[in-house]
Amino acid sequence: MHGNTIVEGLAFPEGARWREGALYFSDMHSHQVLRWSAGRLEVLAHIPQKPSGLGFLDEDTLLVASQHDRRVFRIDLRDPGAEPVLHADLTQAASWHLNDLLTDQEGRAYVGNFGSGAPPGEDITPASLALVDVDGSVRAVADDLLFPNGMALRRGGTELVVAETRSSPGRLSVFDVAADGSLSGRRTLVEFESEWPDGLAVDSEDGIWVASPFSDEVIRVDVDGHVTDRLAVANPYAVALGGQDGRDLFVCTAKTWVPEGAAVQRTGAIEVRRVDVPASELRAVARRSR
């Protein structure tokens, strides 16, 4: 492996999340959810309809967005390899395949979808952002998003940042978050020139790291929407902040996003870059499972 690569030989890694000494991520086109810790890679679950975004319902339960059947499943972290359990059905809320997923401190999950199957270069159908409550109930909390992708909570969980990958130009949008998880006050944090923003991660200064796959870099945007850093990384699609001191930026990369090529070529990898500002202390829930 290269010096800054901790995992390689993957199909297409996505949805990276750091928690308590371990990195969790989906290998979308190999249909696996994995956990990496101290150099050891472990398969947690098989998701036949392709896993994407991840989040934590509680300290013992991982949620995963299953793309093609538009469902969210629960994975019991106390029993790796056990069959995932249906948590929520989003077939009425999502107009196309599910995408990224982010949980808040209560274990509620924001879930995006593609909107439609239009390929890059064609106009895509605007999509709704769904909120899955801890009991599995589903409701739309935002509409007219152009390919809602990576998400991050900032300002103590009172604001949600969403990457709109297929807007023109690509942008990060911000919403105010109510106590019940509802969203309001939509506004633009930053519009990029030609970059397509993908996965997001937040640091302790409420700066947002953005994966920009088609400009081969990860970009940091500060709390006011100004670009402060650009790090060269080939083909980055998702990011997570963590590590022992919170200053490891884990980057999911792959030379192709096309499913057929990715599954065969297996160029996917997890790379690490060191950054100055550590991860946000806003954590997913630490409650015991129900």
TORVOVO-60965 format. One record per residue (C-alpha): residue in one letter; z, x, y. Coordinates in steps of 0.2 Angstrom, whole numbers, plus 5000, padded with zeros to 4 digits. Example, Ala and Ser with C-alpha at 12.3 -4.5 7.8 and 13.67 -1.06 7.14 Angstrom:
# TORVOVO-60965
A503950624978S503650684995
# end
This chain:
# TORVOVO-60965
M500050005000H499850055018G501350105028N501549945037T501049835022I502349755011V501349635001E499449644996G498249564984L498549394990A497249254992F497649185009P499549195015E500149065028G501648985034A502849135035R504649095038W506149225038R507849175032E509349265026G508549425021A506949345013L505249305019Y504549145012F502649105013S501249005005D499749094997M498648945000H497148974990S498149034975H499148874976Q500848964976V502348974987L503249144987R504749234992W504849424996S506549514997A506949694996G505249734989R505249604976L504049454976E504449294967V503449134964L504448984969A503248844966H501448794962I500648674973P499048604966Q498348534982K498648694992P500248745001S500248775019G501748765032L503548795026G505248745033F507048715027L507748545024D509448635021E510048795015D509548754997T507948665000L506248725006L504948605012V503048635010A501548545017S500348505003Q498648505011H497348405002D498448254996R499348255013R501148255006V502748365009F503648424994R505448484992I505748654982D507448684976L507948864980R509348864967D508048834953P506448934957G505048874946A505648694945E504348554948P504248514967V504848344972L503948224984H504848215000A503648125011D501848045010L500848075026T499247995020Q499447855034A499947975048A498748125045S496848095047W496448255037H497148395027L498948445032N499248615041D500748695048L502548635047L504148675056T505848615054D507248585067Q509048615065E509348445058G508048475044R506748365052A504948425050Y503548425062V501848425053G500148445059N498448415052F496648465055G496048305062S494448315053G493348425042A492248485055P491948675053P492148805067G490748775080E490748585079D491848465088I493448415079T494248245079P495948245088A497448235077S499248165078L500748265075A501948185063L503848195062V504648185044D506448135045V507748205033D507548045023G505748065021S505247935033V503647975044R503147935062A501848005074V502648085089A501148155098D499248115098D497648185104L497948365098L496448475095F496948555078P498848565080N499248725071G500748845073M502348785081A503948855088L505548775095R506248865111R507548835124G508848795111G507748675102T507448565117E505548615118L504248625105V502748735107V501148695098A499548795096E497948695098T496748805089R495148705092S495348665110S494148745122P494848855128G496248885115R497948835122L499848825119S500548655123V502348615126F503348455123D505148405128V506148365112A507348215112A508848195102D507948095089G506548225088S505348125099L504148215110S503648185128G503148275144R501648365137R501048515147T500048675145L500948835143V499448945143E497548935141F496749085132E494949145137S494149155120E495549175107W495949045094P497849035093D498549005075G500249035069L501749055081A503549145081V504849135094D505949275100S507649275108E506949275126D505949125122G504349225121I503049165108W502049285097V500349205093A499249255079S497449275085P496349295070F494649305078S495149435091D496049535078E497749545087V499449465089I499849415107R501549385115V501749255129D503349245139V504349095143D503249055158G501549075149H501149255154V500349375141T501549525140D500949615124R499449625113L499549715096A497949765086V498049685069A496449635059N496349455054P498049385058Y498349205054A500249175054V501749275060A503649275058L505049365066G506549435056G507149585046Q508849675047D508849675066G507649535069R506349655076D505149655062L503549545065F502849495049V500949455050C499949365037T498249435036A496649405026K494849465028T494149285025W494849105027V493449035017P494348965001E493049024988G492949194995A494749214998A495249164980V494049294973Q494249444985R496149434987T496149535003G497649445009A499249545014I500849545024E500949675037V502449725048R502449775066R504049825075V504349735092D505649755106V506349585107P507249515092A507049345084S507849195091E509549145085L508948965084R509048945065A508548805053V509948705046A511248785035R511948625028R512248605009S510848515000R511148324998
# end
